[in-house]
Amino acid sequence: MPDHSLSGAGIAARLPLTEVELTWIAGRTEQWIRFGRVAAERIVSRRTRIVMFRPGALFAFVRWTSNDFGTIHSNIAIAAATALGEPYATLPFVRPGAEILARIDGWPKVQKVLEAIDAVEAAGIDACDAAPDHWRHVGSRIAAGLPFRPYSIDRHTAWLRRRAVES
């Protein structure tokens, strides 16, 4: 259950968390988490909040910006929060950074990633529980303009078994 305290300091003090800054100015700048288990949240202002993820947590971070003439930037990153001392890549608005599983720019391709997330959820699987390799596959295939394999219950079961053996 997420801790939706105003400070989020209780959890952040016990465990180093990955922070994602979200800003929402309707019709101009919209940043949101499409999936992921938020461990804590801090309200910065009416338009800005920071959500935090525990090490290993998968999340999808969507950024969209427009001006008077339409969309000027859209991006989705599916990432895994890293633990203290683990290597990470930097992403805008993500501190300190995360392991990037997929990063896609351009609204038509972002929509395809959102459809892939919807398909995983339609199969009855929480997208943040899906195999990280699936998100890498989706990102690579969409970036190349190719179709991606659907994520099935059988693939998910195989992932859960592999994870159990590895831990």
C-alpha positions as a Markdown table, in Angstrom:
| # | Residue | x | y | z |
|---|---|---|---|---|
| 1 | Met | 0.0 | 0.0 | 0.0 |
| 2 | Pro | 1.5 | 3.3 | -1.0 |
| 3 | Asp | 2.4 | 5.9 | 1.7 |
| 4 | His | 0.7 | 9.0 | 0.5 |
| 5 | Ser | 2.1 | 11.2 | 3.2 |
| 6 | Leu | 2.8 | 14.8 | 2.4 |
| 7 | Ser | 6.5 | 14.4 | 3.3 |
| 8 | Gly | 7.3 | 10.8 | 2.3 |
| 9 | Ala | 10.3 | 11.4 | 4.5 |
| 10 | Gly | 9.6 | 8.3 | 6.7 |
| 11 | Ile | 10.1 | 5.8 | 3.9 |
| 12 | Ala | 12.8 | 7.8 | 2.2 |
| 13 | Ala | 14.9 | 8.0 | 5.4 |
| 14 | Arg | 14.8 | 4.2 | 5.8 |
| 15 | Leu | 15.6 | 3.3 | 2.2 |
| 16 | Pro | 17.2 | 5.2 | -0.7 |
| 17 | Leu | 14.3 | 5.6 | -3.2 |
| 18 | Thr | 14.2 | 6.6 | -6.8 |
| 19 | Glu | 12.3 | 9.9 | -7.1 |
| 20 | Val | 10.3 | 11.0 | -10.2 |
| 21 | Glu | 9.1 | 14.6 | -10.4 |
| 22 | Leu | 5.7 | 15.0 | -12.0 |
| 23 | Thr | 4.3 | 18.3 | -13.2 |
| 24 | Trp | 0.8 | 18.8 | -14.5 |
| 25 | Ile | -0.2 | 22.0 | -16.3 |
| 26 | Ala | -3.2 | 20.9 | -18.3 |
| 27 | Gly | -2.7 | 21.2 | -22.0 |
| 28 | Arg | 0.9 | 22.4 | -21.7 |
| 29 | Thr | 3.1 | 20.0 | -19.7 |
| 30 | Glu | 1.8 | 16.7 | -18.4 |
| 31 | Gln | 4.0 | 14.1 | -16.7 |
| 32 | Trp | 2.5 | 11.0 | -15.2 |
| 33 | Ile | 3.2 | 7.5 | -14.1 |
| 34 | Arg | 1.4 | 5.0 | -16.3 |
| 35 | Phe | 2.2 | 2.0 | -14.0 |
| 36 | Gly | 4.3 | 1.3 | -11.0 |
| 37 | Arg | 4.0 | 0.8 | -7.2 |
| 38 | Val | 4.6 | 4.2 | -5.6 |
| 39 | Ala | 6.3 | 3.8 | -2.2 |
| 40 | Ala | 5.9 | 7.4 | -1.1 |
| 41 | Glu | 4.7 | 10.7 | -2.4 |
| 42 | Arg | 5.6 | 14.3 | -1.7 |
| 43 | Ile | 3.5 | 17.3 | -2.8 |
| 44 | Val | 5.7 | 20.2 | -3.8 |
| 45 | Ser | 3.0 | 22.6 | -5.2 |
| 46 | Arg | -0.4 | 22.5 | -6.7 |
| 47 | Arg | 1.1 | 21.4 | -10.0 |
| 48 | Thr | 4.1 | 19.4 | -8.9 |
| 49 | Arg | 4.6 | 16.3 | -6.8 |
| 50 | Ile | 7.4 | 13.8 | -6.4 |
| 51 | Val | 6.7 | 10.0 | -6.3 |
| 52 | Met | 9.2 | 7.5 | -5.0 |
| 53 | Phe | 9.9 | 3.9 | -5.9 |
| 54 | Arg | 11.7 | 1.2 | -4.0 |
| 55 | Pro | 14.8 | -0.5 | -5.6 |
| 56 | Gly | 13.8 | -3.0 | -8.2 |
| 57 | Ala | 10.3 | -1.5 | -8.8 |
| 58 | Leu | 9.3 | -1.1 | -12.5 |
| 59 | Phe | 7.5 | 2.0 | -13.6 |
| 60 | Ala | 6.4 | 3.8 | -16.7 |
| 61 | Phe | 7.0 | 7.5 | -16.9 |
| 62 | Val | 5.2 | 9.5 | -19.6 |
| 63 | Arg | 6.1 | 13.1 | -20.6 |
| 64 | Trp | 4.1 | 15.2 | -22.9 |
| 65 | Thr | 4.5 | 18.9 | -23.8 |
| 66 | Ser | 2.6 | 21.2 | -26.2 |
| 67 | Asn | 2.4 | 24.8 | -27.3 |
| 68 | Asp | -0.3 | 26.8 | -29.1 |
| 69 | Phe | 0.4 | 24.8 | -32.3 |
| 70 | Gly | 0.2 | 21.2 | -30.8 |
| 71 | Thr | 2.4 | 18.6 | -29.3 |
| 72 | Ile | 6.1 | 19.5 | -29.3 |
| 73 | His | 7.4 | 16.5 | -27.3 |
| 74 | Ser | 6.2 | 13.1 | -26.1 |
| 75 | Asn | 8.2 | 10.4 | -24.5 |
| 76 | Ile | 7.7 | 7.2 | -22.4 |
| 77 | Ala | 10.3 | 5.5 | -20.4 |
| 78 | Ile | 9.8 | 2.1 | -18.8 |
| 79 | Ala | 12.5 | 1.8 | -16.1 |
| 80 | Ala | 13.5 | -0.1 | -13.0 |
| 81 | Ala | 14.5 | 1.8 | -9.8 |
| 82 | Thr | 18.0 | 1.0 | -8.7 |
| 83 | Ala | 19.5 | 0.3 | -5.3 |
| 84 | Leu | 22.2 | 2.3 | -3.7 |
| 85 | Gly | 25.5 | 1.6 | -5.5 |
| 86 | Glu | 24.0 | 0.0 | -8.6 |
| 87 | Pro | 24.7 | 1.5 | -12.0 |
| 88 | Tyr | 21.9 | 3.6 | -13.5 |
| 89 | Ala | 21.2 | 5.8 | -16.5 |
| 90 | Thr | 20.0 | 9.3 | -16.1 |
| 91 | Leu | 16.5 | 10.4 | -17.2 |
| 92 | Pro | 15.0 | 13.9 | -17.0 |
| 93 | Phe | 13.0 | 14.4 | -13.8 |
| 94 | Val | 14.2 | 11.0 | -12.4 |
| 95 | Arg | 16.7 | 11.2 | -9.4 |
| 96 | Pro | 19.2 | 9.8 | -9.3 |
| 97 | Gly | 18.4 | 7.7 | -12.3 |
| 98 | Ala | 17.1 | 4.2 | -13.2 |
| 99 | Glu | 17.8 | 1.2 | -15.3 |
| 100 | Ile | 16.1 | 2.1 | -18.6 |
| 101 | Leu | 14.3 | -0.9 | -20.1 |
| 102 | Ala | 12.6 | 1.0 | -22.9 |
| 103 | Arg | 12.6 | 4.7 | -24.0 |
| 104 | Ile | 10.5 | 5.8 | -26.9 |
| 105 | Asp | 10.0 | 9.3 | -28.3 |
| 106 | Gly | 7.2 | 10.6 | -30.6 |
| 107 | Trp | 3.5 | 10.3 | -29.9 |
| 108 | Pro | 2.6 | 7.6 | -32.4 |
| 109 | Lys | 5.2 | 5.3 | -30.9 |
| 110 | Val | 4.3 | 6.3 | -27.4 |
| 111 | Gln | 0.8 | 5.3 | -28.1 |
| 112 | Lys | 2.0 | 1.8 | -29.3 |
| 113 | Val | 3.8 | 1.4 | -25.9 |
| 114 | Leu | 0.7 | 2.4 | -24.1 |
| 115 | Glu | -1.2 | -0.2 | -26.1 |
| 116 | Ala | 1.4 | -2.8 | -25.1 |
| 117 | Ile | 0.8 | -1.9 | -21.5 |
| 118 | Asp | -2.9 | -2.1 | -21.9 |
| 119 | Ala | -2.5 | -5.6 | -23.5 |
| 120 | Val | -0.5 | -6.8 | -20.5 |
| 121 | Glu | -3.1 | -5.6 | -18.1 |
| 122 | Ala | -5.9 | -7.0 | -20.3 |
| 123 | Ala | -4.2 | -10.4 | -19.8 |
| 124 | Gly | -4.8 | -10.0 | -16.0 |
| 125 | Ile | -1.2 | -9.1 | -15.2 |
| 126 | Asp | -0.1 | -5.9 | -13.4 |
| 127 | Ala | 2.3 | -4.3 | -15.9 |
| 128 | Cys | 4.9 | -3.6 | -13.1 |
| 129 | Asp | 5.1 | -7.4 | -12.5 |
| 130 | Ala | 5.8 | -8.3 | -16.2 |
| 131 | Ala | 9.2 | -9.5 | -17.1 |
| 132 | Pro | 11.7 | -6.7 | -17.6 |
| 133 | Asp | 12.8 | -8.5 | -20.8 |
| 134 | His | 9.3 | -8.0 | -22.2 |
| 135 | Trp | 9.6 | -4.2 | -21.9 |
| 136 | Arg | 13.1 | -4.3 | -23.5 |
| 137 | His | 11.6 | -6.3 | -26.4 |
| 138 | Val | 8.6 | -3.9 | -26.8 |
| 139 | Gly | 10.9 | -0.9 | -26.8 |
| 140 | Ser | 13.3 | -2.4 | -29.3 |
| 141 | Arg | 10.6 | -3.5 | -31.7 |
| 142 | Ile | 8.6 | -0.3 | -31.6 |
| 143 | Ala | 11.8 | 1.8 | -32.1 |
| 144 | Ala | 12.5 | -0.3 | -35.2 |
| 145 | Gly | 9.0 | 0.0 | -36.4 |
| 146 | Leu | 8.3 | -3.7 | -36.0 |
| 147 | Pro | 5.5 | -5.6 | -34.3 |
| 148 | Phe | 6.2 | -7.0 | -30.8 |
| 149 | Arg | 5.2 | -10.3 | -29.3 |
| 150 | Pro | 2.3 | -10.2 | -26.9 |
| 151 | Tyr | 2.9 | -11.0 | -23.2 |
| 152 | Ser | 1.0 | -14.1 | -22.3 |
| 153 | Ile | 0.1 | -15.8 | -19.0 |
| 154 | Asp | 2.6 | -18.6 | -20.1 |
| 155 | Arg | 5.4 | -16.1 | -20.5 |
| 156 | His | 4.6 | -14.5 | -17.2 |
| 157 | Thr | 4.6 | -17.9 | -15.4 |
| 158 | Ala | 8.0 | -18.7 | -17.0 |
| 159 | Trp | 9.3 | -15.3 | -15.8 |
| 160 | Leu | 8.0 | -15.9 | -12.2 |
| 161 | Arg | 9.7 | -19.3 | -12.1 |
| 162 | Arg | 13.0 | -17.9 | -13.5 |
| 163 | Arg | 12.9 | -15.1 | -10.9 |
| 164 | Ala | 12.3 | -17.6 | -8.1 |
| 165 | Val | 15.2 | -19.7 | -9.2 |
| 166 | Glu | 17.5 | -16.6 | -9.5 |
| 167 | Ser | 16.7 | -15.4 | -6.0 |
